[in-house]
């Protein structure tokens, strides 16, 4: 199963937190993105395959 959507959602939340002055939330979301990279990467490709990076920026906020 593809997990790309998870990174899209987390990236959007990180963008929102950053743009709206929520630094603690932004830090936690950043930690969550790192953990998702590790966990999803391990489940998809085994420990020898590096996890895929999420998109560099989320969808445009309106």
C-alpha positions, 0 to 999 in steps of 0.5 A, spaced: 500 500 500 502 506 498 503 511 504 504 517 500 498 521 502 500 520 509 506 525 507 501 530 504 497 530 510 503 531 515 506 536 510 500 540 510 499 540 517 507 542 518 506 548 513 499 550 517 503 550 524 509 554 521 505 559 518 500 560 524 505 561 529 505 554 532 512 552 533 511 546 538 506 543 533 511 544 528 516 541 531 512 535 533 509 534 526 517 534 524 518 529 528 512 525 526 514 526 519 521 523 521 518 517 524 514 516 519 519 515 514 523 510 518 517 506 520 514 506 513 521 505 509 522 499 514 516 496 512 516 497 505 523 496 503 526 492 509 532 495 513 537 496 507 532 500 503 532 508 505 525 510 506 522 515 501 522 522 502 516 526 503 514 531 498 518 538 499 512 542 501 505 541 502 499 543 497 498 550 497 494 553 503 488 557 501 
